[in-house]
C-alpha cells in the first residue's frame, strides 16, 4: 500500500504531466492552422503556374515532346514522416500504406530508391526492409519548408539525370478534418498527360492574351519546375498539418488518461488520509482511556461513590447497612444517591415487572436510571449490589 507521501508525489507528477500535455495540445492546434494556411496560400500561386503552362502549351512548337518516355523500370519514392514522437500511429500507418502501394506497382525492391523525410519514418522503413537512399530532416516551421523543398528538388533532378529514374511518387498523410488524417499517394513524375491536355485546351479567362519571347523549352522546364515546387510544398504542408493533427489526437487521449489517473490517485489519497486520521484519533482515544478510563468501553470509573462500567453499576455498601435491611430475592433495593428512581421496569431474576409505581426522573447529573436487584440476601451482605442497566430504555 502506498504511503501518503508516495501518493502525493504521484499526484504532483500527474499534474505536471497534465500541464505539459495541455501545452502540447495547444501548440498542435495552432500549428495545424498555420500549415493549413500555408497549403491554401499555394492555390493562387498554382493557378498562375497553370495559366503559364496554358500559354506555353498553346504555343507549343510542332514536334516538341512534353513528356519523356522511359521504360518505367525504376521507382523513386519520397516518404514524408516525422522527426518528433508523440503522434500515435502516424509513421506506422504511412509506411504500411507506402509498402503496399509499391508492391502493387510491381517494382522490384532492388529497383526502388526511397527518400525518407524524418527520423521516425526511417526506422519504420528499415524494419520493413526497404532500400533507403537518403534521409532528410523535416522542417520544424513554415520558414524552413522552402529550403527543404529546394533541397528535395535537387535530388529529384539527380534521380532523373544520373539514375534515369522514370517514376517519382510521393507518400504523405493528408489531413481530412480536425484531428483525423489518411495516407495519400500522388505522382510527381511523369507528368499527367490528361492534365496537360486539359490545360492546353482550356479557354483563356481574360481578354488580353499574353505572349513570350524566351526559348520554349527553357520556359516550359521552368514552369514544370515551379509545378513540382508547388506539389512538394503542398505535400510538406499537408504532412506537417497531419502530424500535428495526430499529435493533437494523442494528447487528447493522454489528457483523458491523466484525468482518470488523477481521480484515482486523489481517491486513494483521501482514503488513505482518512484512514490515517482515524488511526490517530483511535490512538488518542486509547491513550486517554488508558489514563482516565471510560465506562462505555468497559473501563471502571468512580462517580459519587459508584463504580461504573458498560453493563452494571456497583456500589460498595456498608455491611451493617445491608444487614439492617429486610431483603427479599425479588424486592428491589434503591440506591440513596439515585432515589427517587424509576421503578416502572424492574429487572430481577424473573424478568421485567410492571407492578411498581413510577417515580420522578432523577437529577440531570445522573444520566441513567438504575434499579438495584439484590438478587439474594447473601449478595447484599457481601456489600456488592449489581445494577441491571443493560436496557437503558426502561426509564424513557
Buried (B, 14 or more C-beta within 10 A) or exposed (E): EEEEEEBBEBBEEBEEBBEEBBEBBEBBBEBBEBBBEBBEEBEEEBEEBBBBBBBBBEEBEEEEEBEEEBEEEBBBBBBBBBBBEBBBEBBBBBBBBBBEBBEEEEBEEEEBBBBBBBBBBBBBBEEEEBEBBEBBEBBEEBEEBEEBBEEBBEBBEEBBEEEEBBBBBBBBBBBEEEBEBEBBBBEBBBBEEEEBEEBBEEEEEEEEEEEEEEEBEEBBEBBBBBBBBBBBBBBBBBBBBBBBBBBBBBBBEBBEBBEEBBEEBEEBBEEBEEEEEEEEEEEEEEEEBEEEBBBEEEBEEEEEEBBBBEEBBBBEBEEEEBEEEEBEEBEBBBBEBBEEBBBBBBBBEEEEBEEBEEBEEBEEEBEEBBBBBBBEBEBBBEBBBBBBBEEEEBBE
